[in-house]
Amino acid sequence: MYHRLPINYVDGTTGNGEFHDTFYSNHSPDKLGIQYSVKNKGTQQFSWKMIDSDGKLWAQRTLAAGKAHTAILEKGSYTMPEGMYSMSIITIDGAEGMFDFVVKLVE
């Protein structure tokens, strides 16, 4: 099963230290911007990444416990080919973690 934008995981967990999912995007980057936010609500550092529909790394970051990262990509300033995207969150020590992960379109 896959999801379409927007994506909104609140209080998501990393069973066995990992969380993986896919979503579909078919929006036009020249008409809408995108905002993504990741918050580490757990007690251990984790790394997260998004892979685009061509299998290329689209975004990634490592977040310490309690930290958050938000990026706003203005329309016309990025590319996001139509297709399936994958995302993953992996804790540094394999322990269960907790997170919020939001991807939404903005005017």
TAGIBEL-V250699 format. One record per pair of residues at least 6 apart in sequence whose ideal C-beta (glycine too) atoms are under 8 Angstrom apart, sorted by the first residue. I is the first residue (numbers start at 1). J is the second residue. D is the distance in whole Angstrom. If there is no record, write none. Layout:
BEGIN
i = (I	I)
j = (J	J)
d = (D	D)
END
This chain:
BEGIN
i = (2	2	2	2	2	3	3	3	3	4	4	4	4	5	5	5	5	5	5	5	5	6	6	6	6	7	7	7	7	7	7	8	8	9	9	9	9	10	11	11	11	12	12	12	12	12	12	13	13	13	13	13	14	14	14	14	14	14	14	14	14	15	16	16	17	17	17	17	17	17	17	18	18	18	18	19	19	19	19	19	20	20	20	21	21	21	22	22	22	22	23	23	23	23	24	24	24	25	25	25	25	25	26	26	27	27	27	29	29	29	29	29	29	29	30	30	31	32	32	32	32	33	33	33	33	33	33	33	33	34	34	34	34	34	34	34	34	35	35	35	35	35	35	35	35	35	36	36	36	36	36	36	36	36	37	37	37	37	37	37	37	38	38	38	38	38	38	38	38	38	38	38	39	39	39	39	39	39	39	40	40	40	40	40	40	40	40	40	40	41	41	41	41	41	42	42	42	42	42	42	42	43	43	43	44	44	44	44	44	44	45	45	45	45	45	45	46	46	46	46	46	46	46	46	47	47	47	47	47	47	47	48	48	48	48	48	48	48	48	48	48	49	49	49	49	49	49	49	50	50	50	50	50	50	50	51	51	51	51	51	52	52	52	52	52	53	53	53	53	53	54	54	58	58	59	61	63	68	72	87	89	89	89	91)
j = (21	22	23	24	84	21	22	23	24	23	24	25	26	23	24	25	27	34	103	104	105	102	103	104	105	23	87	101	102	103	104	102	104	99	100	101	102	100	41	98	100	19	89	98	99	100	101	19	96	97	98	99	42	46	89	90	91	96	97	98	99	96	94	96	90	91	93	94	95	96	97	88	89	90	91	88	89	90	97	99	86	87	88	86	87	88	84	85	86	87	84	85	87	103	83	84	85	53	80	82	83	85	82	83	34	80	105	73	75	76	77	78	79	80	75	76	75	75	105	106	107	72	73	74	75	77	105	106	107	72	73	78	80	103	104	105	106	70	71	72	73	102	103	104	105	106	50	59	70	71	101	102	103	104	68	69	70	71	100	101	102	48	61	63	68	69	70	89	99	100	101	102	63	67	68	69	99	100	101	46	63	64	65	66	67	68	97	98	99	66	97	98	99	100	65	91	95	96	97	98	99	65	95	97	65	91	92	93	95	97	62	63	64	65	91	92	62	63	89	90	91	92	97	99	60	61	62	63	89	90	92	60	61	62	63	87	88	89	90	99	101	57	58	59	60	61	87	88	57	58	59	60	85	86	87	57	58	85	86	87	58	80	81	83	85	81	82	83	84	85	81	83	80	85	71	69	69	100	106	101	97	99	101	97)
d = (8	5	6	5	6	7	8	4	7	6	5	7	8	6	8	5	6	8	6	7	6	7	6	4	6	5	8	7	7	4	8	5	8	7	6	4	7	5	7	6	7	6	8	7	5	7	6	7	6	7	6	8	8	7	6	7	6	6	4	8	7	7	7	7	6	4	7	4	6	7	7	7	7	5	8	7	4	8	8	7	7	7	5	7	6	8	5	7	5	7	7	5	7	7	7	6	7	8	6	6	7	6	4	8	8	7	6	8	6	7	8	6	6	5	6	5	6	6	5	7	7	6	6	5	4	8	7	5	7	8	5	7	7	7	7	6	7	7	7	5	7	8	7	5	8	5	8	7	7	6	8	7	5	8	7	7	4	8	7	7	5	5	7	6	7	5	8	8	7	7	5	8	8	8	4	8	6	4	8	6	4	7	6	6	6	7	7	8	6	8	8	4	6	6	6	7	8	7	4	4	7	5	8	8	6	5	6	6	6	6	6	7	5	6	7	4	7	6	6	6	5	6	5	7	7	7	5	8	7	5	7	7	6	8	7	7	7	5	8	8	7	6	8	7	4	8	7	6	8	5	5	7	6	7	5	6	6	7	5	8	4	7	6	7	6	5	7	3	6	6	6	8	7	7	7	5	6	8	7	7	7	6	7	4)
END
